[in-house]
Amino acid sequence: MVRVTWLSSALVSMPLLLALGCGVAVCLALVVHRRDLTSVLALAGFSGLFVTYIITSFSPFIVVWLERARPGRNLLVMVSAFTLAVSTVGALAVGCLIGALWLGLNRHSRQ
């Protein structure tokens, strides 16, 4: 079995994390400049995806930590609940991005 180090996991995750971080930065600038619901939804969406991807990329380390912290407990149930929570946050983030896109396109078509 090959052990994955924290550094190698971070290097593999870096391109998408940088792209999502840039998305958060651009949306934050839009929120400060425009102060509308579309910008806030886009910021919530990109921030949710950023946090979700960070948690997902380091989930093997979280599982090892849970296994050490609570030996003998039902680890499968804890990991399943953790995965469900992270997936729910990701789905809500995608919903925010879809809402931002829809509001932006509707506002653009009315002008």
Secondary structure, 3 states (H helix, E strand, C coil): CCCCCHHHHHHHHHHHHHHHHHHHHHHHHHHHHHCCHHHHHHHHHHHHHHHHHHHHHCHHHHHHHHHHHCCCCCHHHHHHHHHHHHHHHHHHHHHHHHHHHHHHHHHHHHC
